[in-house]
């Protein structure tokens, strides 16, 4: 069932994907200072979401 954590997880995934779709550096798999915080947040939310689903 949808909840706040799940929505934030999906939003972070969407923001990262949207950025990567429009960023030449990310498409070339080069380090990008804009993408890094987005990736960090996505990783944190994914961890939290997956950990909770396991229980
Ligand atoms: Zn980028």
mmCIF file of the protein (N, C-alpha, C, O) and its ligand, coordinates in Angstrom:
data_MODEL
# 
_entry.id   MODEL 
# 
loop_
_entity.id 
_entity.type 
_entity.pdbx_number_of_molecules 
1 polymer     1 
2 non-polymer 1 
# 
_entity_poly.entity_id                      1 
_entity_poly.type                           'polypeptide(L)' 
_entity_poly.nstd_linkage                   no 
_entity_poly.nstd_monomer                   no 
_entity_poly.pdbx_seq_one_letter_code       
;(UNK)(UNK)(UNK)(UNK)(UNK)(UNK)(UNK)(UNK)(UNK)(UNK)(UNK)(UNK)(UNK)(UNK)(UNK)(UNK)
(UNK)(UNK)(UNK)(UNK)(UNK)(UNK)(UNK)(UNK)(UNK)(UNK)(UNK)(UNK)(UNK)(UNK)(UNK)(UNK)
(UNK)(UNK)(UNK)(UNK)(UNK)(UNK)(UNK)(UNK)(UNK)(UNK)(UNK)(UNK)(UNK)(UNK)(UNK)(UNK)
(UNK)(UNK)(UNK)(UNK)(UNK)(UNK)(UNK)
;
_entity_poly.pdbx_seq_one_letter_code_can   XXXXXXXXXXXXXXXXXXXXXXXXXXXXXXXXXXXXXXXXXXXXXXXXXXXXXXX 
_entity_poly.pdbx_strand_id                 A 
# 
loop_
_entity_poly_seq.entity_id 
_entity_poly_seq.num 
_entity_poly_seq.mon_id 
_entity_poly_seq.hetero 
1 1  UNK n 
1 2  UNK n 
1 3  UNK n 
1 4  UNK n 
1 5  UNK n 
1 6  UNK n 
1 7  UNK n 
1 8  UNK n 
1 9  UNK n 
1 10 UNK n 
1 11 UNK n 
1 12 UNK n 
1 13 UNK n 
1 14 UNK n 
1 15 UNK n 
1 16 UNK n 
1 17 UNK n 
1 18 UNK n 
1 19 UNK n 
1 20 UNK n 
1 21 UNK n 
1 22 UNK n 
1 23 UNK n 
1 24 UNK n 
1 25 UNK n 
1 26 UNK n 
1 27 UNK n 
1 28 UNK n 
1 29 UNK n 
1 30 UNK n 
1 31 UNK n 
1 32 UNK n 
1 33 UNK n 
1 34 UNK n 
1 35 UNK n 
1 36 UNK n 
1 37 UNK n 
1 38 UNK n 
1 39 UNK n 
1 40 UNK n 
1 41 UNK n 
1 42 UNK n 
1 43 UNK n 
1 44 UNK n 
1 45 UNK n 
1 46 UNK n 
1 47 UNK n 
1 48 UNK n 
1 49 UNK n 
1 50 UNK n 
1 51 UNK n 
1 52 UNK n 
1 53 UNK n 
1 54 UNK n 
1 55 UNK n 
# 
loop_
_struct_asym.id 
_struct_asym.entity_id 
A 1 
B 2 
# 
loop_
_chem_comp.id 
_chem_comp.type 
_chem_comp.mon_nstd_flag 
UNK 'L-peptide linking' . 
ZN  non-polymer         . 
# 
_pdbx_entity_nonpoly.entity_id   2 
_pdbx_entity_nonpoly.name        ? 
_pdbx_entity_nonpoly.comp_id     ZN 
# 
_pdbx_nonpoly_scheme.asym_id         B 
_pdbx_nonpoly_scheme.entity_id       2 
_pdbx_nonpoly_scheme.mon_id          ZN 
_pdbx_nonpoly_scheme.ndb_seq_num     1 
_pdbx_nonpoly_scheme.pdb_seq_num     101 
_pdbx_nonpoly_scheme.auth_seq_num    101 
_pdbx_nonpoly_scheme.pdb_mon_id      ZN 
_pdbx_nonpoly_scheme.auth_mon_id     ZN 
_pdbx_nonpoly_scheme.pdb_strand_id   A 
_pdbx_nonpoly_scheme.pdb_ins_code    . 
# 
loop_
_atom_site.group_PDB 
_atom_site.id 
_atom_site.type_symbol 
_atom_site.label_atom_id 
_atom_site.label_alt_id 
_atom_site.label_comp_id 
_atom_site.label_asym_id 
_atom_site.label_entity_id 
_atom_site.label_seq_id 
_atom_site.pdbx_PDB_ins_code 
_atom_site.Cartn_x 
_atom_site.Cartn_y 
_atom_site.Cartn_z 
_atom_site.occupancy 
_atom_site.B_iso_or_equiv 
_atom_site.pdbx_formal_charge 
_atom_site.auth_seq_id 
_atom_site.auth_comp_id 
_atom_site.auth_asym_id 
_atom_site.auth_atom_id 
_atom_site.pdbx_PDB_model_num 
ATOM   1   N  N  . UNK A 1 1  ? 0.859  -1.194 0.000   1.00 0.00 ? 1   UNK A N  1 
ATOM   2   C  CA . UNK A 1 1  ? 0.000  0.000  0.000   1.00 0.00 ? 1   UNK A CA 1 
ATOM   3   C  C  . UNK A 1 1  ? 0.892  1.241  0.000   1.00 0.00 ? 1   UNK A C  1 
ATOM   4   O  O  . UNK A 1 1  ? 1.919  1.282  0.678   1.00 0.00 ? 1   UNK A O  1 
ATOM   5   N  N  . UNK A 1 2  ? 0.494  2.225  -0.751  1.00 0.00 ? 2   UNK A N  1 
ATOM   6   C  CA . UNK A 1 2  ? 1.355  3.428  -0.881  1.00 0.00 ? 2   UNK A CA 1 
ATOM   7   C  C  . UNK A 1 2  ? 1.471  4.153  0.442   1.00 0.00 ? 2   UNK A C  1 
ATOM   8   O  O  . UNK A 1 2  ? 0.487  4.294  1.169   1.00 0.00 ? 2   UNK A O  1 
ATOM   9   N  N  . UNK A 1 3  ? 2.661  4.610  0.754   1.00 0.00 ? 3   UNK A N  1 
ATOM   10  C  CA . UNK A 1 3  ? 2.852  5.412  1.947   1.00 0.00 ? 3   UNK A CA 1 
ATOM   11  C  C  . UNK A 1 3  ? 3.910  6.459  1.662   1.00 0.00 ? 3   UNK A C  1 
ATOM   12  O  O  . UNK A 1 3  ? 4.422  6.560  0.547   1.00 0.00 ? 3   UNK A O  1 
ATOM   13  N  N  . UNK A 1 4  ? 4.227  7.231  2.678   1.00 0.00 ? 4   UNK A N  1 
ATOM   14  C  CA . UNK A 1 4  ? 5.113  8.371  2.481   1.00 0.00 ? 4   UNK A CA 1 
ATOM   15  C  C  . UNK A 1 4  ? 6.505  7.940  2.030   1.00 0.00 ? 4   UNK A C  1 
ATOM   16  O  O  . UNK A 1 4  ? 7.076  8.538  1.118   1.00 0.00 ? 4   UNK A O  1 
ATOM   17  N  N  . UNK A 1 5  ? 7.050  6.908  2.663   1.00 0.00 ? 5   UNK A N  1 
ATOM   18  C  CA . UNK A 1 5  ? 8.402  6.471  2.312   1.00 0.00 ? 5   UNK A CA 1 
ATOM   19  C  C  . UNK A 1 5  ? 8.446  5.987  0.865   1.00 0.00 ? 5   UNK A C  1 
ATOM   20  O  O  . UNK A 1 5  ? 9.370  6.311  0.120   1.00 0.00 ? 5   UNK A O  1 
ATOM   21  N  N  . UNK A 1 6  ? 7.447  5.215  0.483   1.00 0.00 ? 6   UNK A N  1 
ATOM   22  C  CA . UNK A 1 6  ? 7.397  4.692  -0.877  1.00 0.00 ? 6   UNK A CA 1 
ATOM   23  C  C  . UNK A 1 6  ? 7.308  5.835  -1.887  1.00 0.00 ? 6   UNK A C  1 
ATOM   24  O  O  . UNK A 1 6  ? 7.968  5.805  -2.925  1.00 0.00 ? 6   UNK A O  1 
ATOM   25  N  N  . UNK A 1 7  ? 6.496  6.831  -1.581  1.00 0.00 ? 7   UNK A N  1 
ATOM   26  C  CA . UNK A 1 7  ? 6.338  7.974  -2.487  1.00 0.00 ? 7   UNK A CA 1 
ATOM   27  C  C  . UNK A 1 7  ? 7.647  8.748  -2.592  1.00 0.00 ? 7   UNK A C  1 
ATOM   28  O  O  . UNK A 1 7  ? 8.038  9.166  -3.682  1.00 0.00 ? 7   UNK A O  1 
ATOM   29  N  N  . UNK A 1 8  ? 8.327  8.939  -1.457  1.00 0.00 ? 8   UNK A N  1 
ATOM   30  C  CA . UNK A 1 8  ? 9.609  9.654  -1.518  1.00 0.00 ? 8   UNK A CA 1 
ATOM   31  C  C  . UNK A 1 8  ? 10.646 8.856  -2.297  1.00 0.00 ? 8   UNK A C  1 
ATOM   32  O  O  . UNK A 1 8  ? 11.462 9.421  -3.025  1.00 0.00 ? 8   UNK A O  1 
ATOM   33  N  N  . UNK A 1 9  ? 10.605 7.545  -2.136  1.00 0.00 ? 9   UNK A N  1 
ATOM   34  C  CA . UNK A 1 9  ? 11.513 6.662  -2.867  1.00 0.00 ? 9   UNK A CA 1 
ATOM   35  C  C  . UNK A 1 9  ? 11.268 6.796  -4.378  1.00 0.00 ? 9   UNK A C  1 
ATOM   36  O  O  . UNK A 1 9  ? 12.214 6.946  -5.151  1.00 0.00 ? 9   UNK A O  1 
ATOM   37  N  N  . UNK A 1 10 ? 10.025 6.743  -4.784  1.00 0.00 ? 10  UNK A N  1 
ATOM   38  C  CA . UNK A 1 10 ? 9.706  6.872  -6.204  1.00 0.00 ? 10  UNK A CA 1 
ATOM   39  C  C  . UNK A 1 10 ? 10.057 8.260  -6.728  1.00 0.00 ? 10  UNK A C  1 
ATOM   40  O  O  . UNK A 1 10 ? 10.542 8.397  -7.851  1.00 0.00 ? 10  UNK A O  1 
ATOM   41  N  N  . UNK A 1 11 ? 9.813  9.291  -5.915  1.00 0.00 ? 11  UNK A N  1 
ATOM   42  C  CA . UNK A 1 11 ? 10.128 10.654 -6.339  1.00 0.00 ? 11  UNK A CA 1 
ATOM   43  C  C  . UNK A 1 11 ? 11.626 10.819 -6.544  1.00 0.00 ? 11  UNK A C  1 
ATOM   44  O  O  . UNK A 1 11 ? 12.054 11.441 -7.516  1.00 0.00 ? 11  UNK A O  1 
ATOM   45  N  N  . UNK A 1 12 ? 12.419 10.272 -5.648  1.00 0.00 ? 12  UNK A N  1 
ATOM   46  C  CA . UNK A 1 12 ? 13.869 10.361 -5.789  1.00 0.00 ? 12  UNK A CA 1 
ATOM   47  C  C  . UNK A 1 12 ? 14.332 9.623  -7.042  1.00 0.00 ? 12  UNK A C  1 
ATOM   48  O  O  . UNK A 1 12 ? 15.208 10.102 -7.763  1.00 0.00 ? 12  UNK A O  1 
ATOM   49  N  N  . UNK A 1 13 ? 13.744 8.465  -7.297  1.00 0.00 ? 13  UNK A N  1 
ATOM   50  C  CA . UNK A 1 13 ? 14.102 7.705  -8.498  1.00 0.00 ? 13  UNK A CA 1 
ATOM   51  C  C  . UNK A 1 13 ? 13.742 8.494  -9.745  1.00 0.00 ? 13  UNK A C  1 
ATOM   52  O  O  . UNK A 1 13 ? 14.506 8.518  -10.710 1.00 0.00 ? 13  UNK A O  1 
ATOM   53  N  N  . UNK A 1 14 ? 12.589 9.135  -9.730  1.00 0.00 ? 14  UNK A N  1 
ATOM   54  C  CA . UNK A 1 14 ? 12.127 9.907  -10.877 1.00 0.00 ? 14  UNK A CA 1 
ATOM   55  C  C  . UNK A 1 14 ? 13.030 11.109 -11.109 1.00 0.00 ? 14  UNK A C  1 
ATOM   56  O  O  . UNK A 1 14 ? 13.393 11.406 -12.246 1.00 0.00 ? 14  UNK A O  1 
ATOM   57  N  N  . UNK A 1 15 ? 13.396 11.807 -10.021 1.00 0.00 ? 15  UNK A N  1 
ATOM   58  C  CA . UNK A 1 15 ? 14.248 12.985 -10.160 1.00 0.00 ? 15  UNK A CA 1 
ATOM   59  C  C  . UNK A 1 15 ? 15.612 12.612 -10.718 1.00 0.00 ? 15  UNK A C  1 
ATOM   60  O  O  . UNK A 1 15 ? 16.163 13.327 -11.556 1.00 0.00 ? 15  UNK A O  1 
ATOM   61  N  N  . UNK A 1 16 ? 16.155 11.496 -10.256 1.00 0.00 ? 16  UNK A N  1 
ATOM   62  C  CA . UNK A 1 16 ? 17.456 11.055 -10.747 1.00 0.00 ? 16  UNK A CA 1 
ATOM   63  C  C  . UNK A 1 16 ? 17.356 10.673 -12.223 1.00 0.00 ? 16  UNK A C  1 
ATOM   64  O  O  . UNK A 1 16 ? 18.216 11.043 -13.023 1.00 0.00 ? 16  UNK A O  1 
ATOM   65  N  N  . UNK A 1 17 ? 16.320 9.943  -12.579 1.00 0.00 ? 17  UNK A N  1 
ATOM   66  C  CA . UNK A 1 17 ? 16.155 9.518  -13.976 1.00 0.00 ? 17  UNK A CA 1 
ATOM   67  C  C  . UNK A 1 17 ? 15.934 10.727 -14.879 1.00 0.00 ? 17  UNK A C  1 
ATOM   68  O  O  . UNK A 1 17 ? 16.485 10.795 -15.978 1.00 0.00 ? 17  UNK A O  1 
ATOM   69  N  N  . UNK A 1 18 ? 15.131 11.676 -14.415 1.00 0.00 ? 18  UNK A N  1 
ATOM   70  C  CA . UNK A 1 18 ? 14.880 12.889 -15.209 1.00 0.00 ? 18  UNK A CA 1 
ATOM   71  C  C  . UNK A 1 18 ? 16.175 13.656 -15.440 1.00 0.00 ? 18  UNK A C  1 
ATOM   72  O  O  . UNK A 1 18 ? 16.441 14.120 -16.549 1.00 0.00 ? 18  UNK A O  1 
ATOM   73  N  N  . UNK A 1 19 ? 16.975 13.787 -14.391 1.00 0.00 ? 19  UNK A N  1 
ATOM   74  C  CA . UNK A 1 19 ? 18.234 14.507 -14.534 1.00 0.00 ? 19  UNK A CA 1 
ATOM   75  C  C  . UNK A 1 19 ? 19.161 13.776 -15.511 1.00 0.00 ? 19  UNK A C  1 
ATOM   76  O  O  . UNK A 1 19 ? 19.745 14.389 -16.405 1.00 0.00 ? 19  UNK A O  1 
ATOM   77  N  N  . UNK A 1 20 ? 19.284 12.479 -15.329 1.00 0.00 ? 20  UNK A N  1 
ATOM   78  C  CA . UNK A 1 20 ? 20.198 11.711 -16.175 1.00 0.00 ? 20  UNK A CA 1 
ATOM   79  C  C  . UNK A 1 20 ? 19.775 11.758 -17.642 1.00 0.00 ? 20  UNK A C  1 
ATOM   80  O  O  . UNK A 1 20 ? 20.616 11.707 -18.540 1.00 0.00 ? 20  UNK A O  1 
ATOM   81  N  N  . UNK A 1 21 ? 18.473 11.856 -17.876 1.00 0.00 ? 21  UNK A N  1 
ATOM   82  C  CA . UNK A 1 21 ? 17.990 11.884 -19.253 1.00 0.00 ? 21  UNK A CA 1 
ATOM   83  C  C  . UNK A 1 21 ? 18.407 13.170 -19.958 1.00 0.00 ? 21  UNK A C  1 
ATOM   84  O  O  . UNK A 1 21 ? 18.536 13.193 -21.181 1.00 0.00 ? 21  UNK A O  1 
ATOM   85  N  N  . UNK A 1 22 ? 18.617 14.235 -19.194 1.00 0.00 ? 22  UNK A N  1 
ATOM   86  C  CA . UNK A 1 22 ? 18.891 15.533 -19.807 1.00 0.00 ? 22  UNK A CA 1 
ATOM   87  C  C  . UNK A 1 22 ? 20.317 16.006 -19.577 1.00 0.00 ? 22  UNK A C  1 
ATOM   88  O  O  . UNK A 1 22 ? 20.666 17.109 -19.998 1.00 0.00 ? 22  UNK A O  1 
ATOM   89  N  N  . UNK A 1 23 ? 21.153 15.206 -18.920 1.00 0.00 ? 23  UNK A N  1 
ATOM   90  C  CA . UNK A 1 23 ? 22.487 15.662 -18.559 1.00 0.00 ? 23  UNK A CA 1 
ATOM   91  C  C  . UNK A 1 23 ? 23.537 14.927 -19.409 1.00 0.00 ? 23  UNK A C  1 
ATOM   92  O  O  . UNK A 1 23 ? 23.683 13.710 -19.302 1.00 0.00 ? 23  UNK A O  1 
ATOM   93  N  N  . UNK A 1 24 ? 24.259 15.667 -20.244 1.00 0.00 ? 24  UNK A N  1 
ATOM   94  C  CA . UNK A 1 24 ? 25.259 15.021 -21.104 1.00 0.00 ? 24  UNK A CA 1 
ATOM   95  C  C  . UNK A 1 24 ? 26.329 14.301 -20.301 1.00 0.00 ? 24  UNK A C  1 
ATOM   96  O  O  . UNK A 1 24 ? 26.797 13.238 -20.711 1.00 0.00 ? 24  UNK A O  1 
ATOM   97  N  N  . UNK A 1 25 ? 26.731 14.870 -19.148 1.00 0.00 ? 25  UNK A N  1 
ATOM   98  C  CA . UNK A 1 25 ? 27.768 14.234 -18.337 1.00 0.00 ? 25  UNK A CA 1 
ATOM   99  C  C  . UNK A 1 25 ? 27.278 12.886 -17.820 1.00 0.00 ? 25  UNK A C  1 
ATOM   100 O  O  . UNK A 1 25 ? 28.001 11.893 -17.894 1.00 0.00 ? 25  UNK A O  1 
ATOM   101 N  N  . UNK A 1 26 ? 26.063 12.846 -17.301 1.00 0.00 ? 26  UNK A N  1 
ATOM   102 C  CA . UNK A 1 26 ? 25.522 11.598 -16.773 1.00 0.00 ? 26  UNK A CA 1 
ATOM   103 C  C  . UNK A 1 26 ? 25.331 10.571 -17.899 1.00 0.00 ? 26  UNK A C  1 
ATOM   104 O  O  . UNK A 1 26 ? 25.554 9.378  -17.697 1.00 0.00 ? 26  UNK A O  1 
ATOM   105 N  N  . UNK A 1 27 ? 24.922 11.033 -19.064 1.00 0.00 ? 27  UNK A N  1 
ATOM   106 C  CA . UNK A 1 27 ? 24.719 10.091 -20.171 1.00 0.00 ? 27  UNK A CA 1 
ATOM   107 C  C  . UNK A 1 27 ? 26.054 9.513  -20.621 1.00 0.00 ? 27  UNK A C  1 
ATOM   108 O  O  . UNK A 1 27 ? 26.115 8.397  -21.138 1.00 0.00 ? 27  UNK A O  1 
ATOM   109 N  N  . UNK A 1 28 ? 27.115 10.274 -20.423 1.00 0.00 ? 28  UNK A N  1 
ATOM   110 C  CA . UNK A 1 28 ? 28.450 9.774  -20.754 1.00 0.00 ? 28  UNK A CA 1 
ATOM   111 C  C  . UNK A 1 28 ? 29.068 9.053  -19.567 1.00 0.00 ? 28  UNK A C  1 
ATOM   112 O  O  . UNK A 1 28 ? 30.226 8.639  -19.621 1.00 0.00 ? 28  UNK A O  1 
ATOM   113 N  N  . UNK A 1 29 ? 28.287 8.900  -18.480 1.00 0.00 ? 29  UNK A N  1 
ATOM   114 C  CA . UNK A 1 29 ? 28.741 8.249  -17.257 1.00 0.00 ? 29  UNK A CA 1 
ATOM   115 C  C  . UNK A 1 29 ? 29.959 8.941  -16.669 1.00 0.00 ? 29  UNK A C  1 
ATOM   116 O  O  . UNK A 1 29 ? 30.871 8.294  -16.152 1.00 0.00 ? 29  UNK A O  1 
ATOM   117 N  N  . UNK A 1 30 ? 29.961 10.270 -16.754 1.00 0.00 ? 30  UNK A N  1 
ATOM   118 C  CA . UNK A 1 30 ? 31.013 11.057 -16.116 1.00 0.00 ? 30  UNK A CA 1 
ATOM   119 C  C  . UNK A 1 30 ? 30.490 11.556 -14.770 1.00 0.00 ? 30  UNK A C  1 
ATOM   120 O  O  . UNK A 1 30 ? 29.281 11.696 -14.587 1.00 0.00 ? 30  UNK A O  1 
ATOM   121 N  N  . UNK A 1 31 ? 31.400 11.827 -13.825 1.00 0.00 ? 31  UNK A N  1 
ATOM   122 C  CA . UNK A 1 31 ? 30.962 12.339 -12.530 1.00 0.00 ? 31  UNK A CA 1 
ATOM   123 C  C  . UNK A 1 31 ? 30.226 13.664 -12.699 1.00 0.00 ? 31  UNK A C  1 
ATOM   124 O  O  . UNK A 1 31 ? 30.677 14.551 -13.424 1.00 0.00 ? 31  UNK A O  1 
ATOM   125 N  N  . UNK A 1 32 ? 29.105 13.781 -12.029 1.00 0.00 ? 32  UNK A N  1 
ATOM   126 C  CA . UNK A 1 32 ? 28.286 14.978 -12.170 1.00 0.00 ? 32  UNK A CA 1 
ATOM   127 C  C  . UNK A 1 32 ? 27.909 15.480 -10.774 1.00 0.00 ? 32  UNK A C  1 
ATOM   128 O  O  . UNK A 1 32 ? 27.297 14.741 -10.003 1.00 0.00 ? 32  UNK A O  1 
ATOM   129 N  N  . UNK A 1 33 ? 28.265 16.726 -10.435 1.00 0.00 ? 33  UNK A N  1 
ATOM   130 C  CA . UNK A 1 33 ? 27.989 17.247 -9.088  1.00 0.00 ? 33  UNK A CA 1 
ATOM   131 C  C  . UNK A 1 33 ? 26.499 17.399 -8.814  1.00 0.00 ? 33  UNK A C  1 
ATOM   132 O  O  . UNK A 1 33 ? 26.084 17.423 -7.655  1.00 0.00 ? 33  UNK A O  1 
ATOM   133 N  N  . UNK A 1 34 ? 25.697 17.501 -9.854  1.00 0.00 ? 34  UNK A N  1 
ATOM   134 C  CA . UNK A 1 34 ? 24.250 17.623 -9.646  1.00 0.00 ? 34  UNK A CA 1 
ATOM   135 C  C  . UNK A 1 34 ? 23.640 16.269 -9.323  1.00 0.00 ? 34  UNK A C  1 
ATOM   136 O  O  . UNK A 1 34 ? 22.733 16.166 -8.497  1.00 0.00 ? 34  UNK A O  1 
ATOM   137 N  N  . UNK A 1 35 ? 24.140 15.239 -9.974  1.00 0.00 ? 35  UNK A N  1 
ATOM   138 C  CA . UNK A 1 35 ? 23.535 13.909 -9.816  1.00 0.00 ? 35  UNK A CA 1 
ATOM   139 C  C  . UNK A 1 35 ? 23.916 13.260 -8.492  1.00 0.00 ? 35  UNK A C  1 
ATOM   140 O  O  . UNK A 1 35 ? 23.172 12.429 -7.971  1.00 0.00 ? 35  UNK A O  1 
ATOM   141 N  N  . UNK A 1 36 ? 25.066 13.630 -7.946  1.00 0.00 ? 36  UNK A N  1 
ATOM   142 C  CA . UNK A 1 36 ? 25.542 12.907 -6.767  1.00 0.00 ? 36  UNK A CA 1 
ATOM   143 C  C  . UNK A 1 36 ? 24.590 12.990 -5.574  1.00 0.00 ? 36  UNK A C  1 
ATOM   144 O  O  . UNK A 1 36 ? 24.272 11.954 -4.990  1.00 0.00 ? 36  UNK A O  1 
ATOM   145 N  N  . UNK A 1 37 ? 24.119 14.188 -5.185  1.00 0.00 ? 37  UNK A N  1 
ATOM   146 C  CA . UNK A 1 37 ? 23.149 14.209 -4.073  1.00 0.00 ? 37  UNK A CA 1 
ATOM   147 C  C  . UNK A 1 37 ? 21.859 13.475 -4.412  1.00 0.00 ? 37  UNK A C  1 
ATOM   148 O  O  . UNK A 1 37 ? 21.224 12.896 -3.531  1.00 0.00 ? 37  UNK A O  1 
ATOM   149 N  N  . UNK A 1 38 ? 21.473 13.497 -5.672  1.00 0.00 ? 38  UNK A N  1 
ATOM   150 C  CA . UNK A 1 38 ? 20.262 12.762 -6.064  1.00 0.00 ? 38  UNK A CA 1 
ATOM   151 C  C  . UNK A 1 38 ? 20.490 11.263 -5.902  1.00 0.00 ? 38  UNK A C  1 
ATOM   152 O  O  . UNK A 1 38 ? 19.605 10.542 -5.440  1.00 0.00 ? 38  UNK A O  1 
ATOM   153 N  N  . UNK A 1 39 ? 21.671 10.797 -6.281  1.00 0.00 ? 39  UNK A N  1 
ATOM   154 C  CA . UNK A 1 39 ? 21.986 9.376  -6.141  1.00 0.00 ? 39  UNK A CA 1 
ATOM   155 C  C  . UNK A 1 39 ? 22.062 8.974  -4.678  1.00 0.00 ? 39  UNK A C  1 
ATOM   156 O  O  . UNK A 1 39 ? 21.589 7.906  -4.291  1.00 0.00 ? 39  UNK A O  1 
ATOM   157 N  N  . UNK A 1 40 ? 22.676 9.859  -3.851  1.00 0.00 ? 40  UNK A N  1 
ATOM   158 C  CA . UNK A 1 40 ? 22.765 9.568  -2.420  1.00 0.00 ? 40  UNK A CA 1 
ATOM   159 C  C  . UNK A 1 40 ? 21.377 9.421  -1.808  1.00 0.00 ? 40  UNK A C  1 
ATOM   160 O  O  . UNK A 1 40 ? 21.103 8.480  -1.064  1.00 0.00 ? 40  UNK A O  1 
ATOM   161 N  N  . UNK A 1 41 ? 20.509 10.375 -2.139  1.00 0.00 ? 41  UNK A N  1 
ATOM   162 C  CA . UNK A 1 41 ? 19.176 10.339 -1.552  1.00 0.00 ? 41  UNK A CA 1 
ATOM   163 C  C  . UNK A 1 41 ? 18.401 9.118  -2.033  1.00 0.00 ? 41  UNK A C  1 
ATOM   164 O  O  . UNK A 1 41 ? 17.706 8.462  -1.256  1.00 0.00 ? 41  UNK A O  1 
ATOM   165 N  N  . UNK A 1 42 ? 18.527 8.822  -3.319  1.00 0.00 ? 42  UNK A N  1 
ATOM   166 C  CA . UNK A 1 42 ? 17.847 7.652  -3.852  1.00 0.00 ? 42  UNK A CA 1 
ATOM   167 C  C  . UNK A 1 42 ? 18.341 6.381  -3.160  1.00 0.00 ? 42  UNK A C  1 
ATOM   168 O  O  . UNK A 1 42 ? 17.542 5.516  -2.803  1.00 0.00 ? 42  UNK A O  1 
ATOM   169 N  N  . UNK A 1 43 ? 19.664 6.271  -2.971  1.00 0.00 ? 43  UNK A N  1 
ATOM   170 C  CA . UNK A 1 43 ? 20.220 5.080  -2.324  1.00 0.00 ? 43  UNK A CA 1 
ATOM   171 C  C  . UNK A 1 43 ? 19.706 4.949  -0.893  1.00 0.00 ? 43  UNK A C  1 
ATOM   172 O  O  . UNK A 1 43 ? 19.348 3.858  -0.451  1.00 0.00 ? 43  UNK A O  1 
ATOM   173 N  N  . UNK A 1 44 ? 19.672 6.073  -0.172  1.00 0.00 ? 44  UNK A N  1 
ATOM   174 C  CA . UNK A 1 44 ? 19.190 6.029  1.220   1.00 0.00 ? 44  UNK A CA 1 
ATOM   175 C  C  . UNK A 1 44 ? 17.734 5.601  1.297   1.00 0.00 ? 44  UNK A C  1 
ATOM   176 O  O  . UNK A 1 44 ? 17.371 4.753  2.112   1.00 0.00 ? 44  UNK A O  1 
ATOM   177 N  N  . UNK A 1 45 ? 16.902 6.189  0.448   1.00 0.00 ? 45  UNK A N  1 
ATOM   178 C  CA . UNK A 1 45 ? 15.483 5.862  0.473   1.00 0.00 ? 45  UNK A CA 1 
ATOM   179 C  C  . UNK A 1 45 ? 15.254 4.425  0.023   1.00 0.00 ? 45  UNK A C  1 
ATOM   180 O  O  . UNK A 1 45 ? 14.379 3.737  0.550   1.00 0.00 ? 45  UNK A O  1 
ATOM   181 N  N  . UNK A 1 46 ? 16.041 3.970  -0.953  1.00 0.00 ? 46  UNK A N  1 
ATOM   182 C  CA . UNK A 1 46 ? 15.889 2.597  -1.417  1.00 0.00 ? 46  UNK A CA 1 
ATOM   183 C  C  . UNK A 1 46 ? 16.243 1.617  -0.298  1.00 0.00 ? 46  UNK A C  1 
ATOM   184 O  O  . UNK A 1 46 ? 15.533 0.638  -0.067  1.00 0.00 ? 46  UNK A O  1 
ATOM   185 N  N  . UNK A 1 47 ? 17.354 1.896  0.394   1.00 0.00 ? 47  UNK A N  1 
ATOM   186 C  CA . UNK A 1 47 ? 17.742 1.049  1.526   1.00 0.00 ? 47  UNK A CA 1 
ATOM   187 C  C  . UNK A 1 47 ? 16.625 0.989  2.558   1.00 0.00 ? 47  UNK A C  1 
ATOM   188 O  O  . UNK A 1 47 ? 16.214 -0.090 2.987   1.00 0.00 ? 47  UNK A O  1 
ATOM   189 N  N  . UNK A 1 48 ? 16.141 2.162  2.948   1.00 0.00 ? 48  UNK A N  1 
ATOM   190 C  CA . UNK A 1 48 ? 15.103 2.221  3.976   1.00 0.00 ? 48  UNK A CA 1 
ATOM   191 C  C  . UNK A 1 48 ? 13.852 1.482  3.521   1.00 0.00 ? 48  UNK A C  1 
ATOM   192 O  O  . UNK A 1 48 ? 13.232 0.756  4.299   1.00 0.00 ? 48  UNK A O  1 
ATOM   193 N  N  . UNK A 1 49 ? 13.488 1.669  2.265   1.00 0.00 ? 49  UNK A N  1 
ATOM   194 C  CA . UNK A 1 49 ? 12.270 1.036  1.762   1.00 0.00 ? 49  UNK A CA 1 
ATOM   195 C  C  . UNK A 1 49 ? 12.428 -0.490 1.702   1.00 0.00 ? 49  UNK A C  1 
ATOM   196 O  O  . UNK A 1 49 ? 11.537 -1.228 2.122   1.00 0.00 ? 49  UNK A O  1 
ATOM   197 N  N  . UNK A 1 50 ? 13.569 -0.955 1.175   1.00 0.00 ? 50  UNK A N  1 
ATOM   198 C  CA . UNK A 1 50 ? 13.778 -2.392 1.039   1.00 0.00 ? 50  UNK A CA 1 
ATOM   199 C  C  . UNK A 1 50 ? 13.898 -3.042 2.407   1.00 0.00 ? 50  UNK A C  1 
ATOM   200 O  O  . UNK A 1 50 ? 13.396 -4.147 2.612   1.00 0.00 ? 50  UNK A O  1 
ATOM   201 N  N  . UNK A 1 51 ? 14.562 -2.367 3.354   1.00 0.00 ? 51  UNK A N  1 
ATOM   202 C  CA . UNK A 1 51 ? 14.693 -2.930 4.695   1.00 0.00 ? 51  UNK A CA 1 
ATOM   203 C  C  . UNK A 1 51 ? 13.338 -3.118 5.335   1.00 0.00 ? 51  UNK A C  1 
ATOM   204 O  O  . UNK A 1 51 ? 13.091 -4.126 5.997   1.00 0.00 ? 51  UNK A O  1 
ATOM   205 N  N  . UNK A 1 52 ? 12.461 -2.152 5.140   1.00 0.00 ? 52  UNK A N  1 
ATOM   206 C  CA . UNK A 1 52 ? 11.161 -2.249 5.777   1.00 0.00 ? 52  UNK A CA 1 
ATOM   207 C  C  . UNK A 1 52 ? 10.315 -3.323 5.113   1.00 0.00 ? 52  UNK A C  1 
ATOM   208 O  O  . UNK A 1 52 ? 9.528  -3.994 5.780   1.00 0.00 ? 52  UNK A O  1 
ATOM   209 N  N  . UNK A 1 53 ? 10.474 -3.494 3.790   1.00 0.00 ? 53  UNK A N  1 
ATOM   210 C  CA . UNK A 1 53 ? 9.686  -4.518 3.102   1.00 0.00 ? 53  UNK A CA 1 
ATOM   211 C  C  . UNK A 1 53 ? 10.087 -5.907 3.553   1.00 0.00 ? 53  UNK A C  1 
ATOM   212 O  O  . UNK A 1 53 ? 9.265  -6.824 3.556   1.00 0.00 ? 53  UNK A O  1 
ATOM   213 N  N  . UNK A 1 54 ? 11.350 -6.069 3.937   1.00 0.00 ? 54  UNK A N  1 
ATOM   214 C  CA . UNK A 1 54 ? 11.836 -7.398 4.326   1.00 0.00 ? 54  UNK A CA 1 
ATOM   215 C  C  . UNK A 1 54 ? 11.159 -7.911 5.585   1.00 0.00 ? 54  UNK A C  1 
ATOM   216 O  O  . UNK A 1 54 ? 10.957 -9.114 5.752   1.00 0.00 ? 54  UNK A O  1 
ATOM   217 N  N  . UNK A 1 55 ? 10.806 -6.971 6.480   1.00 0.00 ? 55  UNK A N  1 
ATOM   218 C  CA . UNK A 1 55 ? 10.297 -7.393 7.768   1.00 0.00 ? 55  UNK A CA 1 
ATOM   219 C  C  . UNK A 1 55 ? 8.954  -8.099 7.692   1.00 0.00 ? 55  UNK A C  1 
ATOM   220 O  O  . UNK A 1 55 ? 8.412  -8.508 8.719   1.00 0.00 ? 55  UNK A O  1 
HETATM 221 ZN ZN . ZN  B 2 .  ? 24.299 14.965 -14.411 1.00 0.00 ? 101 ZN  A ZN 1 
# 
